[in-house]
Amino acid sequence: MSRENAGAATKPAALTPRTLIVVWICLLALTALTVSMASLRLGRLSIVAVLAVAAAKSSLVLAYFMHLRYEKVRLYLGFFLISAAALAIFLGLTLTDILAR
């Protein structure tokens, strides 16, 4: 088997402009949701809600604009676990600061 055939079999499909526009509209909607959540009085839940929306936005950017959607599952899972651990640390430190007030 030649290298050209092996590369063609694993080459991901190109993103269409329609897909990118849909992802962009989703990112705009999530940004509007984040801004609108600033006026809501959710108490301690507001930080968790805003961070959840931020995680959704970052996952869209990682998957589509950084093309991680077409990478191997192990690489994508590794990035997800590292991001989840960083998010847990940030959330834990933020909540300990809030609870200590």
MOGIZI-V714924 format. One line per field, one symbol per residue. psi: psi as a letter, one per 40 degrees, with the letter a starting at -180 (. if undefined). Layout:
psi = ???
This chain:
psi = hidddddddehiiihiddddddddddddddddddddedeigebeeddddddddddddddddddddefedeiiddddddddddddddddddddddddddde.
